[in-house]
């Protein structure tokens, strides 16, 4: 479907009004301007200042999705619902994701997405790397994959192959479901193959992090000395096949008790969860408050970490973002990630809203918007380095993430 037809359909269905309160600052679609970044932007003071205190060879963006539609034998799989107008939300998501990754050509989408990633990487400083995420199927409680409840799947083999093909640009993160009978064997193989972490999105994959059946996997993960990067809080980008309560940060007490290093994606900044510390029928409180509770418990200090990806999206602006910037005592345990391709989904970010909050100036917002049209990855980094709340900024250590993924 052409963009014009899609927009007419979107407007006719009222989906645009339901999704966005206001017309997006920078329009609907990513213009996919070709690189490299124009010299006047590459040398701009905002870009130069972003790297102050950040060693490029320690900059590993921990949250970069490796997606596609399965073109070219990559092994990527997406639900047929994402290709059907009878499922308008998932259809629209696919349209936006393909556009954000500049991967809209029929038959070459997967290769185009990767080529765009390689091009965007060239605007980062030498030594910087992107960590590519594999993404597991949904699994039922009996350990069998359930395609009906799976949204998309990126195989470990594809993420590994891309990282090996571009070792100066990429690292890779495996995705292994703990309910699989061969989960421990797959984990050990992934570690031998250079995986730097394991990625979960519980509501979309169907695992309960608090289930006793996960214990053998946690024991193996603790032995492997690589972290678990797992989604926390509400989820909007991948429609779940299970209850969002599986994303409750307090369910992560179980891997922490096994000595697993746990990185909570997005610092659980969306939605609310049951306060399980007060029992299964406890009150609902913001998921971010539950994450903060874990961060502030001394016994977890060396194990619990927060991934700040997506926290600058317009739907997440508020107390959670303010807190992670103000809490300088947390900065040594915060990890930068972009959640690419989401920084290139144009309606998700608003420089106008950030300027209205006082996080950036209007002039900074204009430059950031220009950068974004060429390179959403660099935009995400420069924006986070520029944010100021109560006179404080995120420390350089938040962006020197490599140390968190080197096996100790």
LINBELFEN-V413797 format. One record per pair of residues at least 24 apart in sequence whose C-alpha atoms are under 6 Angstrom apart, sorted by the first residue. I is the first residue (numbers start at 1). J is the second residue. D is the distance in whole Angstrom. If there is no record, write none. Layout:
i=<I | I>
j=<J | J>
d=<D | D>
This chain:
i=<24 | 25 | 28 | 28 | 29 | 30 | 30 | 32 | 33 | 50 | 50 | 53 | 54 | 56 | 56 | 56 | 57 | 57 | 58 | 58 | 59 | 59 | 59 | 59 | 60 | 60 | 60 | 60 | 61 | 61 | 61 | 62 | 62 | 63 | 63 | 63 | 64 | 64 | 64 | 64 | 65 | 65 | 65 | 66 | 66 | 68 | 71 | 71 | 71 | 76 | 76 | 77 | 77 | 78 | 78 | 79 | 100 | 100 | 100 | 101 | 120 | 129 | 129 | 130 | 131 | 131 | 131 | 132 | 132 | 133 | 134 | 134 | 134 | 135 | 136 | 137 | 138 | 138 | 139 | 143 | 143 | 149 | 173 | 173 | 174 | 175 | 178 | 178 | 184 | 196 | 197 | 197 | 197 | 198 | 198 | 199 | 199 | 200 | 201 | 201 | 202 | 202 | 203 | 203 | 203 | 203 | 203 | 204 | 204 | 206 | 208 | 209 | 209 | 210 | 210 | 218 | 222 | 222 | 225 | 227 | 227 | 228 | 228 | 229 | 230 | 230 | 231 | 231 | 232 | 232 | 232 | 233 | 233 | 233 | 233 | 234 | 234 | 248 | 249 | 261 | 262 | 263 | 263 | 264 | 264 | 265 | 266 | 266 | 266 | 267 | 267 | 269 | 305 | 305 | 306 | 306 | 307 | 307 | 307 | 308 | 309 | 309 | 309 | 313 | 313 | 314 | 314 | 314 | 325 | 325 | 331 | 334 | 335 | 335 | 336 | 336 | 343 | 344 | 359 | 359 | 359 | 360>
j=<347 | 350 | 346 | 347 | 346 | 100 | 346 | 102 | 374 | 382 | 385 | 396 | 396 | 125 | 127 | 128 | 127 | 128 | 400 | 402 | 128 | 399 | 400 | 401 | 129 | 130 | 401 | 402 | 130 | 131 | 337 | 131 | 337 | 337 | 338 | 339 | 131 | 132 | 339 | 340 | 132 | 133 | 340 | 132 | 133 | 110 | 107 | 108 | 110 | 153 | 154 | 152 | 153 | 151 | 152 | 151 | 341 | 344 | 345 | 341 | 375 | 169 | 170 | 170 | 170 | 171 | 172 | 172 | 173 | 173 | 159 | 174 | 175 | 175 | 175 | 205 | 205 | 206 | 206 | 179 | 180 | 241 | 197 | 198 | 198 | 199 | 214 | 217 | 217 | 405 | 226 | 227 | 228 | 228 | 229 | 229 | 230 | 230 | 230 | 231 | 246 | 247 | 240 | 242 | 243 | 244 | 246 | 240 | 241 | 242 | 246 | 251 | 252 | 251 | 254 | 255 | 259 | 260 | 407 | 261 | 262 | 262 | 263 | 263 | 264 | 265 | 264 | 265 | 264 | 265 | 268 | 268 | 270 | 271 | 287 | 270 | 271 | 273 | 291 | 303 | 304 | 305 | 306 | 306 | 307 | 307 | 307 | 308 | 309 | 306 | 307 | 320 | 333 | 334 | 334 | 335 | 334 | 335 | 336 | 336 | 337 | 338 | 339 | 348 | 349 | 348 | 349 | 350 | 393 | 394 | 398 | 398 | 398 | 401 | 398 | 399 | 376 | 376 | 387 | 388 | 389 | 387>
d=<5 | 6 | 6 | 6 | 6 | 6 | 6 | 6 | 5 | 5 | 6 | 6 | 5 | 6 | 5 | 5 | 4 | 5 | 5 | 5 | 5 | 6 | 5 | 6 | 5 | 6 | 6 | 5 | 5 | 6 | 5 | 5 | 5 | 5 | 6 | 5 | 6 | 5 | 5 | 5 | 6 | 5 | 6 | 6 | 6 | 5 | 6 | 6 | 6 | 6 | 5 | 5 | 5 | 6 | 4 | 5 | 6 | 5 | 5 | 6 | 6 | 5 | 5 | 5 | 6 | 5 | 5 | 5 | 6 | 5 | 6 | 5 | 5 | 5 | 5 | 6 | 4 | 5 | 6 | 5 | 5 | 5 | 5 | 6 | 5 | 5 | 6 | 6 | 6 | 6 | 5 | 5 | 6 | 5 | 6 | 5 | 6 | 5 | 6 | 5 | 6 | 6 | 5 | 5 | 6 | 5 | 6 | 4 | 5 | 6 | 6 | 6 | 6 | 5 | 5 | 6 | 6 | 5 | 6 | 5 | 6 | 5 | 6 | 5 | 5 | 6 | 6 | 5 | 6 | 6 | 4 | 4 | 5 | 6 | 5 | 5 | 5 | 6 | 6 | 4 | 5 | 5 | 5 | 5 | 6 | 5 | 5 | 5 | 5 | 5 | 6 | 6 | 5 | 6 | 5 | 6 | 6 | 5 | 6 | 5 | 5 | 5 | 5 | 5 | 5 | 6 | 5 | 6 | 6 | 5 | 6 | 5 | 5 | 6 | 6 | 5 | 5 | 5 | 5 | 5 | 6 | 6>
